[in-house]
Amino acid sequence: MTDSEYMDRAEAALAAIEQACDRINDATEADIDNQRVGGMITLSFPNGSQLIVNLQKPLQEIWLAARSGGYHYRHDGSDWVDTKTGEEFFANLSREASVQAGQPLEFSA
């Protein structure tokens, strides 16, 4: 994948996260604060916990930092998948956000 293709796909993923936060905040009591600075989004929850999504341009990856650990995702042509487990990025983000919010939340591409 070219650097340009990576950036297009990665930026689309970050935009999807921002849109999902807006949708979730409108539809639930989750009250997720999302702040974007360049290629990084910080999701802050009312309990003080955070999820951090960060673009890693040199590696063409997206990284997720969560209470449960750090995850690295590479695009496989259709989805962002964990480099160790093969789990899809938005599925893992949904699970991690649900745990931290204390309610089921869904993020999607």
Residue pairs with C-beta under 8 A, 6 or more apart in sequence:
1 9
1 60
1 75
3 57
3 60
6 57
6 60
6 75
7 57
9 75
9 80
10 39
10 55
10 57
10 62
12 109
13 53
13 62
13 80
13 89
13 109
14 36
14 39
14 41
14 53
14 55
16 90
16 107
16 108
16 109
17 34
17 41
17 43
17 53
17 93
17 107
18 34
18 36
18 41
20 106
20 107
20 108
21 32
21 34
21 43
24 30
24 32
24 105
24 106
25 31
25 32
28 103
28 105
29 103
30 45
30 97
30 101
30 103
30 105
31 45
31 46
32 43
32 44
32 45
32 97
32 101
32 105
33 43
33 44
33 45
34 41
34 42
34 43
34 44
35 41
35 42
35 44
36 42
39 54
39 55
39 57
40 52
40 53
40 54
40 55
41 52
41 53
41 54
42 50
42 51
42 52
43 50
43 51
43 52
43 53
43 97
44 50
45 97
45 100
45 101
47 100
47 102
49 67
49 100
50 100
51 64
51 65
51 66
51 93
51 96
51 97
51 100
52 64
52 65
53 62
53 63
53 64
53 65
53 93
54 62
54 63
54 64
54 65
55 61
55 62
55 63
56 62
56 63
56 72
59 72
59 74
60 74
60 75
61 72
61 73
61 74
61 83
62 72
62 73
62 80
62 89
63 70
63 71
63 72
63 73
64 70
64 71
64 73
64 89
64 92
64 93
64 96
66 96
66 100
67 96
67 99
67 100
68 96
68 99
71 82
71 84
71 89
71 92
72 82
72 83
72 84
73 80
73 81
73 82
73 83
73 89
74 80
74 81
74 83
75 81
79 88
79 89
79 109
80 88
80 89
80 90
81 87
81 88
81 89
82 88
82 89
82 92
90 107
90 108
90 109
93 107
94 105
94 106
94 107
94 108
97 105
97 107
98 104
98 105
